[in-house]
Structure formats: structure tokens, C-alpha cells
Amino acid sequence: MPGTIISELNFGFLPDYTAKTVTFNSGSNTTVSVFAGFWAPGADSFIQVDDFTLTKL
């Protein structure tokens, strides 16, 4: 179903570049969309995303 979240990862402050991994099962989906978002803690802050990699397990 379009717009359905099939997996997400919540994390807090990271002082340096940190690789994050999200494992998901795409089920019967033949395509997925990847988004990066951020809920700011009420202070001046940002998220910087450099690369996404999808690997079939």
C-alpha cells in the first residue's frame, strides 16, 4: 500500500558520522521509497544524509 511505513529507526544525538542500519521485509512490494527525516529537539539542529544502500538478504 503506498505510504505505508514498513520499517523505521529512531535515534538520538550522534556527535559524528554514524552508519545506521534498518532491516525490513518488503513483502510483496516490488518497489520501496526511502526517506530520511528528523524530529528536532526544540533547538537549532539538522540531519545530514550522505548515502543510502539497499542490500538483499
C-alpha positions as CSV (number, residue, x, y, z in Angstrom):
1,M,0.0,0.0,0.0
2,P,1.5,3.4,-1.0
3,G,2.5,5.5,2.0
4,T,2.7,2.5,4.4
5,I,5.8,2.6,6.7
6,I,7.4,-0.9,6.6
7,S,10.3,0.0,8.9
8,E,11.9,2.9,10.7
9,L,14.8,3.6,13.1
10,N,14.7,6.2,15.9
11,F,17.9,7.5,17.3
12,G,19.2,10.4,19.4
13,F,22.1,12.7,19.2
14,L,25.1,11.4,17.2
15,P,28.3,13.5,17.6
16,D,30.0,12.2,14.4
17,Y,29.1,10.5,11.2
18,T,27.5,7.2,12.1
19,A,26.3,4.5,9.8
20,K,22.8,3.3,10.7
21,T,21.1,0.1,9.5
22,V,17.4,-0.5,9.0
23,T,16.3,-4.1,8.2
24,F,12.9,-4.6,6.6
25,N,10.9,-7.1,4.7
26,S,9.5,-5.7,1.5
27,G,6.8,-8.4,1.4
28,S,5.0,-8.4,-1.9
29,N,6.2,-4.9,-2.7
30,T,8.2,-4.6,-5.9
31,T,9.4,-1.1,-5.1
32,V,10.1,0.9,-1.9
33,S,10.8,4.5,-1.2
34,V,13.5,5.5,1.3
35,F,13.2,8.7,3.3
36,A,15.3,10.3,6.0
37,G,13.6,12.6,8.5
38,F,14.3,14.3,11.7
39,W,12.3,15.4,14.7
40,A,14.2,18.4,16.1
41,P,14.5,18.6,19.9
42,G,13.4,22.2,20.1
43,A,16.9,23.6,19.4
44,D,18.8,24.6,16.2
45,S,19.7,21.2,14.7
46,F,19.8,19.3,11.4
47,I,20.4,15.9,9.8
48,Q,22.9,15.3,7.1
49,V,22.5,12.1,5.0
50,D,25.2,11.1,2.6
51,D,24.3,7.7,1.1
52,F,21.6,5.0,1.1
53,T,22.4,1.4,0.2
54,L,19.9,-1.4,-0.2
55,T,21.2,-4.9,0.1
56,K,19.1,-8.1,-0.5
57,L,19.5,-10.5,2.4
